[in-house]
Amino acid sequence: MKRLIVWLPLAALAALATLFAAYALNRDPQVTPQAMVGKPVPAVALAGLDGASPRSLAEAAGKGPVLINFFASWCAPCELEHPQLTALKARGVRVVGVAYKDAPQNTQAFLTRLGDPFERVMIDRQGAAGIEFGLTGVPETYAVDSRGVIVGKFAGPLDAVEAERLAGLAAH
């Protein structure tokens, strides 16, 4: 009996390893959570990059259609998607930027260097908005319709196809 007890922890560890391996092999790593799609824009309050006092992100976005883009100056993929955001602005698509866990001076330098494609930039220094949105990383973009409801999401740097898809979702 004592010999059986000695092997019990090892058997439990092997069972857990098998369970985790089975989960990992059957999981699609390309699937991103869409928990906020179909829900209203969270009313988290953020300060503006321009020094404006904190206000609700839902209020700052106003009535859609609008895209909300989470970005950061320290994020290399954010720099890659910047031309797509600039092209959206040139077409008249409203985009609100949320600088995620970034110092305002770094955000300002980033936008000065690359150009500012945003209608408004909000600062999320502590990551509160990221938590409310269920952010998985930056960049991440949310499409918001005219009712203030999130109708689409894309995680990663926007390319022309995804930018067009999100703009179309927001407009309908």
N, C-alpha and C positions, 0 to 999 in steps of 0.2 A: 504494500500500500504506500509506503514512504517513497518508493521509487517512482510511482505514478505521480505523486504530488510534485516531485522534482521536475518532471517533464511537462506538467500542466502549463506553466507560464510560457514555455517555448511553443507549445501547441497553440495557445491563444495568440501569440505573436505571429505565428505562421498563418493562422486563420485571418487575422487583420490584414496582413500583407497581401494575401490572396484577394480579399475584399477590395482593398484599395487599388490593386493592379487591375482587377476586373472593371472597376469604375473608370479608371484612367484610359483603358483601352476602348471603352464604349462611349467616351465623351468626345464631342466635336469641339475642338479648341477655337473654331471660328465663330461659334455662337456667342453673341453678346446679349446680356440681359436687356429686356425691353420693358421693364417694370413701370416706367413712367409714361409710356405711350398710352394715350387714352385718358390721361389725368391732367388736371389743370397745372399750370406753371406754379411751382412752390412759391410761397410769399416770403421767402427769406430776404432779409434786409441787408443790402450791401452799399458801401460808400462808392462814389464815383471817382474815376481816375482824375477828373478835373477838380477834385476837392469837395464835390457836392456831398452834403450830409447823407447818411444812409437812407435808402428807400427800398421798397419792395422790388425785387427783380420782376415780379409779375406786373407791377405798375410801370417800371422802367421799360419793359418790353411793350407795354401798351396793348392795344388791340392788334392782333396779327393782321396779315401774315408777317411773321418774323422768324429769323433763325437766331438761336442762342448758341454761341460758339465759346466753349471753354478752351483756353489757350494759356501759354506761359512763355516768357522770354527765354527760359532755360530749356525749352522743348524743341529739339531739332525737327521733328515732324510738323510742328506748328509753323515753322518757317517754310517747309515744303508746301503746305496748303495755302499759304498767304496769297499767292497769285489768284487762286480760285475765289477767295473771299473778296479780293479787289475787283475781280470780274463780276461777281454778284452785285457789289456796290455800284459798279458802272451801269449795270442793267436796272438799277432801281430797287433791288431786293434789300429789304431792311435786315441788318445783322447787328445784334447786340453782343458785345464781347464780354466775357467774364475771365479776368486775369486770375488764374488759379494758383494759390500758394506762391505768389510772386510779389516782390517789393515794387511799389509804385514807380520808383525811379528806374528800375530795370524794365518795367512794362513800357514806360514812356520812351526810353531809349530804343527799345525793340520797334515800337510803332513809328518813331522818328526815322529810323534806318530803313524800314520796309514800306512805310506808308500806313495810314490808318483807314482800314476798310469798314470800321464800325460806326454805327449811328451813335452809340454810347458805349463806354467801357466801364464796367463795374469791377471792384477789387474784392476778391475772395481770399484774403490773407490766411485765414484759419481753415479754409476748406469746408465751411458750413454749407454753402450752396452745392458744392460737390457731393456732400453727404445727402442732402435733400433730393438731388437729381439721381442719385445712385451712380455717380460717375465712376467709370472703370479706369480712367486715365485721360491724359490730354494728348492730342486734341480730341474733342468730342463735340458734336453738333446736334442740336435739337430743332425740329421744325414745329412751329406753333401756329395754329390756325387763327381765324378771326374771332373765335370764341375764347381764346386764351388756353386752348387745350393742346397738349403735346401730341402731334400726329405722326412723328417719325424721329428716328435717331440714327446717327452714324458715328461709330467709334473708329478713330484713326484719321489720318490726313485726308481731307476732301480731295477728290479728283473731279474732273469735269462732269462725269456721269453722276456721281453721288451728289454733287452740288446742285445739279439740275433736278435730280429726283427729290431732294429735300425742299428746294424752292417750289416745286410743283405740288408737293404734299401740303405745304403751308398755304399755298394760294387757293386750295380747294376747300 
